[in-house]
Amino acid sequence: FFFRTRHQSCSFAPLLRRSFTAALTEMRLLLSLLVGLAACEDWADSPALTKMWETTSSSDLDGLIQVLAQGGRDMAHARSADGRGPLFWAYEYKNSDVLALLTHLEVDETAEDADGKRPSEFFPDGEEELADFGAKASARSEDMAELLKDREDEIATYYESADDGMDEPEMAEGGVDEIDYADDEDDEDEDEDEEASGATAAHKAKLEELRARARKDEI
């Protein structure tokens, strides 16, 4: 790759190396773009995601658990059209309970939205507060996981009862059922209604207990 003259020698190797490096960099960028475009195909607004945003931004943990329990745990990984999802909103609205739940569900902390920003970048305070926020969420992860499991079991029991002759719950927009746990005068089996209502009361009692414990920790 080189030739010599009386006064100098010329080598093409450095030029070829630079060309190869530039081509390799372009290929990597193209591959990254293609991977990003493939991910974007799954980004879409939906009523269920809107509900998850509403419950996260308003600290309605019970409402979010209801969406995940009925819509499926995969909903925790869903992304809206701008590439953001529940984990982004948990940081943005400083909702440590939601972060704890999503951490248990292994939602990707390194995911990026359409602007290339990661969830933790939406946390409004400084690094020290962010560290405390993460520590608080980690401490509550098991409690949040238990709440979700309890609600899933409760809903599973409800559907089993429906298969045995109870009225089917109505399907709301976005694929999340609106289950009415109150006693239904038209139901033939009142005992099953009371069992469902009791399970919900127990779930809410546990939720209130966790909230009280959280308030105590903050004092």
C-alpha positions in Angstrom: 0.0 0.0 0.0 2.9 2.4 -0.5 5.5 3.5 -3.0 8.7 5.3 -2.7 10.3 8.2 -4.6 13.8 9.6 -4.3 12.5 12.2 -1.9 9.7 10.6 0.0 7.5 7.5 0.6 3.7 7.6 0.4 1.5 5.1 2.4 -2.2 4.6 1.7 -2.7 2.5 4.9 -3.6 5.5 7.2 -6.1 6.7 4.6 -7.7 3.3 4.3 -7.9 2.9 8.1 -9.7 6.2 8.4 -12.1 5.3 5.6 -12.8 2.0 7.2 -13.3 3.5 10.6 -15.7 6.1 9.2 -17.7 3.4 7.3 -17.9 1.3 10.5 -19.2 4.3 12.5 -21.8 5.0 9.9 -22.9 1.4 9.9 -23.3 1.5 13.7 -25.3 4.6 13.6 -27.5 3.1 10.9 -28.0 0.0 13.0 -28.9 2.1 16.0 -31.4 4.1 14.0 -33.0 0.9 12.7 -33.3 -0.6 16.2 -34.8 2.7 17.4 -37.3 2.7 14.6 -38.3 -0.8 15.4 -38.9 0.2 19.0 -40.9 3.2 17.9 -43.4 0.9 16.1 -44.6 -0.2 19.5 -45.0 3.3 20.8 -48.7 4.4 20.7 -51.1 6.4 22.8 -54.0 4.4 24.3 -56.8 4.8 26.8 -55.0 2.4 29.2 -51.8 4.4 29.0 -53.7 7.6 29.6 -55.2 5.9 32.7 -51.8 5.0 33.9 -50.6 8.5 33.5 -53.6 9.8 35.4 -53.1 7.4 38.3 -49.4 8.0 38.5 -49.5 11.8 38.3 -52.3 11.9 40.9 -50.7 9.4 43.3 -53.6 7.0 42.8 -51.6 3.8 43.5 -54.7 1.7 43.8 -55.9 2.8 40.4 -52.6 1.9 38.8 -52.6 -1.5 40.4 -56.1 -2.1 39.1 -54.9 -1.3 35.5 -51.9 -3.6 35.8 -53.9 -6.4 37.5 -56.5 -6.4 34.8 -54.6 -5.3 31.7 -51.6 -7.5 32.5 -48.1 -6.8 33.9 -46.8 -6.1 30.4 -48.7 -2.8 30.6 -45.9 -1.6 32.9 -43.5 -1.7 29.9 -45.9 0.1 27.5 -44.8 3.4 25.9 -46.8 6.3 24.6 -46.3 8.0 21.2 -43.5 10.2 22.7 -41.6 7.1 23.9 -42.5 7.7 27.6 -44.3 5.4 29.9 -45.1 4.7 33.5 -41.4 4.7 34.7 -40.9 8.1 33.1 -44.0 9.5 34.9 -43.0 7.9 38.2 -39.8 10.0 38.2 -41.5 13.1 36.8 -44.2 13.1 39.5 -41.9 11.8 42.3 -44.1 8.8 42.9 -41.9 6.4 44.9 -44.6 3.8 45.2 -45.0 3.5 41.5 -41.3 3.4 41.0 -41.1 0.6 43.6 -43.8 -1.4 41.7 -42.2 -0.8 38.3 -38.8 -1.8 39.7 -40.3 -5.1 40.9 -41.7 -5.6 37.3 -38.2 -4.9 35.9 -39.1 -2.0 33.7 -36.0 -0.8 31.9 -34.3 2.2 33.6 -32.1 2.8 30.6 -35.0 3.1 28.1 -35.0 6.4 26.1 -37.9 8.4 24.9 -38.2 10.0 21.4 -35.8 12.8 22.6 -33.2 10.4 23.8 -33.9 11.0 27.5 -34.0 8.4 30.2 -36.7 8.1 33.0 -34.5 9.4 35.8 -33.7 12.6 33.8 -37.3 13.7 34.4 -36.8 13.8 38.2 -37.3 17.5 39.1 -34.9 17.7 42.0 -31.1 17.3 42.5 -28.9 14.2 42.7 -29.1 13.8 46.4 -32.9 13.9 46.4 -32.9 11.4 43.5 -30.8 9.0 45.5 -33.2 9.3 48.4 -36.1 8.8 46.1 -34.6 5.6 44.7 -33.8 4.3 48.1 -37.3 4.9 49.3 -38.7 3.0 46.3 -36.3 0.1 46.8 -37.5 -0.3 50.4 -41.1 -0.5 49.3 -40.7 -2.8 46.3 -41.8 -6.0 48.1 -44.8 -4.3 49.6 -45.9 -3.0 46.2 -45.4 -6.5 44.7 -47.6 -8.0 47.3 -50.4 -5.5 46.7 -50.3 -6.2 43.0 -50.4 -10.0 43.6 -53.4 -9.6 46.0 -55.3 -7.6 43.4 -54.5 -10.1 40.7 -55.8 -13.0 42.9 -58.9 -11.0 43.7 -59.7 -10.4 40.1 -59.0 -14.0 39.2 -61.4 -15.1 41.9 -64.0 -12.7 40.5 -63.7 -14.1 37.0 -63.9 -17.7 38.3 -67.2 -16.6 40.0 -68.3 -15.1 36.7 -67.7 -18.4 35.0 -69.8 -20.1 37.6 -72.9 -18.0 36.6 -72.3 -14.5 37.9 -72.8 -11.6 35.5 -69.7 -10.8 33.3 -68.0 -7.5 34.2 -68.3 -4.8 31.6 -65.3 -4.0 29.5 -64.3 -0.4 29.6 -62.4 1.5 26.9 -58.8 0.6 26.6 -59.2 -3.1 27.6 -59.6 -2.5 31.4 -62.7 -3.9 33.0 -64.8 -1.9 35.3 -65.5 -4.3 38.0 -68.2 -3.3 40.5 -67.5 -5.0 43.8 -70.6 -3.7 45.5 -73.5 -6.0 46.1 -75.6 -6.4 43.0 -79.3 -6.8 43.7 -79.7 -8.8 40.5 -77.1 -11.4 41.5 -78.5 -14.7 42.6 -75.6 -15.6 44.8 -75.1 -12.9 47.5 -72.4 -14.8 49.3 -70.1 -14.5 46.3 -70.7 -10.7 46.1 -69.8 -10.4 49.8 -66.6 -12.4 49.3 -65.5 -10.0 46.5 -66.4 -7.0 48.5 -64.5 -8.3 51.5 -61.4 -9.0 49.4 -61.5 -5.4 48.1 -61.8 -4.0 51.6 -58.8 -6.0 52.8 -56.8 -4.7 49.8 -57.7 -1.1 50.6 -56.9 -1.7 54.3 -53.4 -3.0 53.4 -52.9 0.0 51.1 -53.8 2.4 53.8 -51.5 0.6 56.2 -48.6 1.0 53.7 -49.4 4.7 53.3 -49.5 5.3 57.0 -46.1 3.5 57.3 -44.7 5.7 54.5 -45.9 8.9 56.2 -44.3 7.7 59.4 -41.0 7.1 57.6 -41.0 10.6 56.2 -41.4 12.2 59.6 
